Amino acid sequence: MWVKICGNTRLKDCLLAAELGADAVGFIFAPGKRTVTAKQVAAIAEQLPPALEKIGVFTTREAGAIAATARQAGLTGIQLHGAPDRDLLAELLETTHACKLIQVLHWRTDLPASEQHERFAAQVEAVNRWDLAEAVLVDSQTANVSGGTGTAFDWVSVAPLLKRLQPPVIAAGGLKPETVASAIASLRPWGVDVSSGVEQAPGIKDADKMRAFIAAARSRSE
């Protein structure tokens, strides 16, 4: 089970994530409580183990700006929020050869499943057809917040749609040490992603929660 600890702002939290066996750490370049700069991340990334993936989270649709940030920050992966955009994915694939591209698909927590099933299914089909993203991350979303909501989505409704996806699936959205096992059982993902569920405060991780989350995710996937 691939595990990513996201929303990092401190070197000590990233080093602990690596020590506890996380596969990746994430940094938020979109506006919010955990926003960091490329310069800040570069100073952290250069002190992390080479094998630890460094993923940047973006909401901007400007490929040039994303690629420049990825280079300056020393990222190994790019996570794109917002509706899937073939041109954006293709341009990033061409300009950031060494970076893993992760496309985010959102499931709204404030709408019934019947109102978003068709939209979500169409996005799944598009991602499969383009074959540009190395993985797909499924996250919760509200009318006002795109990702990082700290709220779980409707796993039962989403699970059948995720089976159609060809790229590996990463589950996110309101995961915690107490709920990650249930999410894995329902969604059968390739990986899991957590941010607020292992925090003391926005951008400040809790060592015990991180340890419990990784242990729970790994034990459920064995």
Secondary structure, 3 states (H helix, E strand, C coil): CEEEECCCCCHHHHHHHHHHCCCEEEEECCCCCCECCHHHHHHHHCCCCCCCEEEEEECCCCHHHHHHHHHHHCCCEEEECCCCCHHHHHHHHHHCCCCEEEEEEEEECCCCHHHCHHHHHHHHHHHHHHCCCCEEEEEEECCCCECCCCCCCCHHHHHHHHCCCCCCEEECCCCCCCCHHHHHHHHCCCEEEECHHHEEECCEECHHHHHHHHHHHHHHHC
